[in-house]
């Protein structure tokens, strides 16, 4: 039997191959729109959200993994749209993402904005076209919409932008990042559970674990911003002095303490999971956060 690490690596390799073969295609006489649609995917990325979904599907229904690639691609497209918009001049005005020039730097702000809009829409088309039952696809679309949209990621982004230069309390900071970052990660776990038809209680447990993983992800990202160079991180760093980050509120050491606290909480939560899935989630946490 292959090791868990090898299984994770194979999932990522197979997913990456599927993703790059199924990028949106919109050839026209526009000089760079079609190329710009694909550019940020070809630049790479952690693929963390798709991996979380695929680990759950592979743990329970490995024969459904290839069908789930469509949904995992939808997650990665919605996430990538959010990054493209987050980097725009009206947001962070970032020149670098995934070690690559941001789209508004490579082309222009209008092209970058429209590519983000297109990927948002195309993510739902990927789910609609997935070889899964219609009722499953409807529930997946609902989950992605709720957590990626009005009361999820977009709300978090709105709070983040509005309260820049205004110090938030710790609870307000957690609320911001639960919505901006954690809800989409939580949705990735729950969407995997929906695909394999886990009961509602297990779906909720995985969603709750995902919220903590999402907070952990953000705390670590803040630590990276405060302690890494741009070359090491593949994006601009040490430029969040006016933002509401865990390192600005707690200091780097305080943020590291918070990271350890969240890790302990997640490790307690996953004791309730089936052994196979527990090992997979633990393996992913070890890979990305330890």
C-alpha positions as CSV (number, residue, x, y, z in Angstrom):
1,X,0.0,0.0,0.0
2,X,1.4,3.5,-0.9
3,X,2.2,5.8,2.0
4,X,-0.1,8.6,2.9
5,X,2.4,11.2,1.7
6,X,2.7,9.4,-1.7
7,X,-1.1,9.3,-2.0
8,X,-1.4,13.0,-1.3
9,X,1.3,13.7,-3.9
10,X,-0.5,11.6,-6.5
11,X,-3.8,13.3,-5.8
12,X,-2.1,16.7,-6.3
13,X,-0.4,15.6,-9.5
14,X,-3.5,14.1,-11.0
15,X,-5.6,17.2,-10.0
16,X,-3.0,19.5,-11.5
17,X,-3.0,17.7,-14.8
18,X,-6.8,17.8,-14.9
19,X,-6.9,21.5,-13.9
20,X,-4.4,22.6,-16.6
21,X,-6.4,20.6,-19.2
22,X,-9.7,22.2,-18.2
23,X,-8.9,25.9,-18.0
24,X,-11.5,28.2,-19.5
25,X,-11.0,28.7,-23.2
26,X,-12.2,31.9,-24.9
27,X,-10.3,32.6,-28.1
28,X,-11.3,35.8,-29.9
29,X,-9.7,38.9,-31.5
30,X,-9.0,40.3,-28.0
31,X,-5.1,40.4,-27.8
32,X,-4.7,38.8,-24.3
33,X,-8.0,37.9,-22.6
34,X,-7.8,34.2,-23.4
35,X,-4.1,34.0,-22.2
36,X,-4.9,36.0,-19.1
37,X,-7.7,33.6,-18.1
38,X,-5.1,30.8,-17.7
39,X,-2.0,32.7,-16.5
40,X,-2.5,32.6,-12.7
41,X,-3.2,28.8,-12.8
42,X,0.0,28.1,-14.8
43,X,1.9,30.2,-12.2
44,X,1.2,27.4,-9.7
45,X,-0.2,27.5,-6.2
46,X,-0.7,25.4,-3.1
47,X,-4.0,23.9,-4.3
48,X,-4.8,23.5,-0.6
49,X,-8.6,23.9,-1.0
50,X,-8.9,21.3,-3.8
51,X,-6.7,18.9,-1.8
52,X,-8.9,19.1,1.3
53,X,-12.0,18.2,-0.8
54,X,-10.2,15.4,-2.7
55,X,-8.7,13.9,0.5
56,X,-12.3,13.4,1.8
57,X,-13.6,11.9,-1.4
58,X,-10.6,9.6,-1.7
59,X,-11.0,8.4,1.9
60,X,-14.6,7.3,1.4
61,X,-15.2,6.8,-2.3
62,X,-11.9,6.7,-4.3
63,X,-13.8,5.8,-7.5
64,X,-15.4,9.2,-7.3
65,X,-12.1,11.2,-7.2
66,X,-12.0,11.8,-11.0
67,X,-15.6,13.1,-10.9
68,X,-14.7,15.3,-8.0
69,X,-11.9,16.9,-10.0
70,X,-14.5,19.1,-11.6
71,X,-15.6,20.4,-8.2
72,X,-12.1,20.8,-6.9
73,X,-11.3,22.9,-10.1
74,X,-14.3,25.1,-9.3
75,X,-12.9,25.7,-5.8
76,X,-9.5,26.6,-7.2
77,X,-11.1,28.9,-9.8
78,X,-13.2,30.8,-7.2
79,X,-10.2,31.1,-5.0
80,X,-8.0,32.4,-7.8
81,X,-10.6,35.0,-8.8
82,X,-10.5,36.3,-5.2
83,X,-6.7,36.5,-5.3
84,X,-6.8,38.4,-8.6
85,X,-9.3,40.9,-7.2
86,X,-7.4,41.2,-3.9
87,X,-4.3,42.2,-5.8
88,X,-6.0,45.0,-7.8
89,X,-4.9,48.6,-7.3
90,X,-8.2,49.4,-5.6
91,X,-7.4,46.6,-3.0
92,X,-3.8,45.8,-2.2
93,X,-2.1,46.9,-5.4
94,X,0.2,43.9,-5.3
95,X,2.8,43.4,-8.0
96,X,3.5,39.7,-7.3
97,X,1.4,36.6,-6.7
98,X,2.6,33.0,-6.8
99,X,6.0,34.3,-7.8
100,X,4.5,35.8,-10.9
101,X,3.5,39.3,-12.0
102,X,-0.1,40.0,-11.1
103,X,-2.5,40.3,-14.0
104,X,-3.0,44.1,-13.7
105,X,0.8,44.4,-13.9
106,X,1.1,42.0,-16.9
107,X,-1.9,43.5,-18.7
108,X,-4.1,46.2,-17.2
109,X,-6.6,46.7,-14.4
110,X,-9.7,46.2,-16.6
111,X,-8.4,42.9,-18.0
112,X,-7.5,41.6,-14.4
113,X,-10.9,42.6,-13.1
114,X,-12.8,40.9,-15.9
115,X,-10.7,37.7,-15.7
116,X,-11.6,37.6,-12.0
117,X,-15.3,38.0,-12.9
118,X,-15.0,35.3,-15.5
119,X,-13.4,32.8,-13.2
120,X,-16.1,33.4,-10.5
121,X,-18.8,32.6,-13.0
122,X,-16.9,29.7,-14.6
123,X,-16.4,28.0,-11.2
124,X,-20.2,27.3,-11.1
125,X,-20.2,26.1,-14.7
126,X,-17.6,23.5,-13.7
127,X,-19.8,22.1,-10.9
128,X,-22.9,22.2,-13.3
129,X,-20.9,20.1,-15.8
130,X,-19.5,17.7,-13.2
131,X,-20.4,14.0,-13.7
132,X,-22.4,13.8,-10.4
133,X,-26.0,13.6,-9.6
134,X,-28.1,16.7,-10.0
135,X,-29.1,17.0,-6.4
136,X,-25.5,16.7,-5.3
137,X,-24.5,19.4,-7.7
138,X,-27.2,21.7,-6.4
139,X,-26.0,21.3,-2.9
140,X,-22.4,21.9,-3.9
141,X,-23.4,25.1,-5.7
142,X,-25.3,26.3,-2.7
143,X,-22.3,25.6,-0.4
144,X,-19.8,27.4,-2.7
145,X,-22.2,30.3,-3.1
146,X,-22.8,30.8,0.6
147,X,-19.2,30.6,1.7
148,X,-17.6,32.3,-1.3
149,X,-20.2,35.1,-1.7
150,X,-22.4,37.6,0.2
151,X,-22.1,36.2,3.7
152,X,-18.7,34.6,3.3
153,X,-15.5,35.5,1.6
154,X,-16.8,38.7,0.0
155,X,-18.1,40.0,3.4
156,X,-14.7,39.3,4.9
157,X,-13.0,41.2,2.1
158,X,-15.4,44.1,2.6
159,X,-14.6,44.3,6.3
160,X,-10.9,44.0,5.7
161,X,-10.9,46.9,3.2
162,X,-13.2,49.1,5.2
163,X,-11.4,48.7,8.5
164,X,-7.9,49.1,7.1
165,X,-6.1,51.6,9.4
166,X,-8.7,51.0,12.1
167,X,-7.7,48.6,14.8
168,X,-10.1,45.7,15.4
169,X,-10.4,43.7,18.6
170,X,-9.3,40.0,18.6
171,X,-12.9,38.8,18.2
172,X,-13.5,41.2,15.4
173,X,-10.2,40.1,13.7
174,X,-11.3,36.4,14.0
175,X,-14.7,37.3,12.5
176,X,-13.0,39.1,9.6
177,X,-10.8,36.1,8.8
178,X,-13.4,33.4,9.4
179,X,-15.3,35.1,6.6
180,X,-12.5,36.2,4.3
181,X,-10.4,33.0,4.5
182,X,-11.8,30.2,6.7
183,X,-15.3,29.8,5.2
184,X,-14.0,28.8,1.8
185,X,-11.6,26.3,3.3
186,X,-14.4,24.9,5.5
187,X,-16.6,24.7,2.4
188,X,-14.0,22.6,0.7
189,X,-14.2,20.0,3.4
190,X,-18.0,20.0,3.5
191,X,-18.2,19.8,-0.3
192,X,-16.1,16.7,-0.2
193,X,-18.5,15.3,2.4
194,X,-21.5,16.1,0.2
195,X,-20.0,14.3,-2.8
196,X,-19.6,11.1,-0.8
197,X,-23.0,11.5,1.0
198,X,-21.8,11.7,4.6
199,X,-24.5,12.4,7.1
200,X,-25.3,16.0,8.2
201,X,-23.5,15.6,11.6
202,X,-20.2,14.6,9.9
203,X,-20.6,17.3,7.3
204,X,-20.9,19.9,10.1
205,X,-18.0,18.4,12.0
206,X,-15.8,18.7,8.9
207,X,-17.1,22.3,8.3
208,X,-16.2,23.2,11.9
209,X,-12.7,21.7,11.5
210,X,-12.3,23.6,8.3
211,X,-13.1,26.9,10.0
212,X,-10.2,26.2,12.4
213,X,-7.9,25.2,9.6
214,X,-8.9,28.4,7.8
215,X,-7.9,30.5,10.8
216,X,-4.7,28.5,11.1
217,X,-4.0,29.2,7.4
218,X,-4.5,33.0,8.0
219,X,-2.4,33.1,11.1
220,X,0.4,31.3,9.3
221,X,0.0,33.7,6.3
222,X,0.4,36.7,8.6
223,X,3.5,35.2,10.2
224,X,5.0,34.6,6.7
225,X,4.2,38.2,5.8
226,X,6.0,39.5,8.9
227,X,9.0,37.2,8.7
228,X,9.7,36.1,5.1
229,X,11.1,38.0,2.1
230,X,9.0,38.4,-1.0
231,X,11.2,35.9,-2.8
232,X,10.7,33.3,-0.1
233,X,6.9,33.8,-0.1
234,X,6.3,34.3,-3.8
235,X,4.3,37.5,-3.1
236,X,4.9,40.9,-1.5
237,X,5.6,40.6,2.3
238,X,6.2,43.0,5.2
239,X,3.6,45.4,3.8
240,X,0.7,44.7,6.1
241,X,1.5,47.3,8.7
242,X,-1.8,49.1,8.2
243,X,-3.9,45.9,8.0
244,X,-5.7,44.0,10.7
245,X,-3.4,41.0,11.0
246,X,-2.7,38.5,13.8
247,X,0.9,39.7,13.9
248,X,0.0,43.3,14.1
249,X,-2.5,42.7,16.9
250,X,-0.6,40.0,18.9
251,X,3.0,40.4,17.7
252,X,4.9,37.7,15.9
253,X,5.4,35.6,19.1
254,X,1.8,36.0,20.0
255,X,0.7,35.0,16.6
256,X,2.9,31.9,16.9
257,X,1.2,31.1,20.2
258,X,-2.2,31.4,18.6
259,X,-1.0,29.1,15.8
260,X,0.0,26.5,18.3
261,X,-3.4,26.9,20.1
262,X,-5.4,26.4,16.9
263,X,-3.3,23.4,16.0
264,X,-4.1,21.8,19.4
265,X,-7.8,22.5,18.9
266,X,-7.8,20.9,15.4
267,X,-6.0,17.9,16.7
268,X,-8.7,17.4,19.3
269,X,-11.4,17.9,16.8
270,X,-10.1,15.3,14.3
271,X,-10.0,12.6,17.0
272,X,-13.8,12.2,16.2
273,X,-13.1,11.4,12.5
274,X,-12.8,7.9,11.1
275,X,-9.2,6.7,11.3
276,X,-8.5,6.8,7.6
277,X,-9.8,10.4,7.2
278,X,-8.1,11.5,10.5
279,X,-4.8,10.4,9.1
280,X,-5.3,12.2,5.9
281,X,-6.4,15.5,7.5
282,X,-3.4,15.2,9.9
283,X,-1.1,14.5,7.0
284,X,-2.3,17.7,5.2
285,X,-1.9,19.7,8.4
286,X,1.6,18.4,8.9
287,X,2.5,19.2,5.2
288,X,1.3,22.8,5.3
289,X,1.5,24.0,8.8
290,X,4.4,22.2,10.7
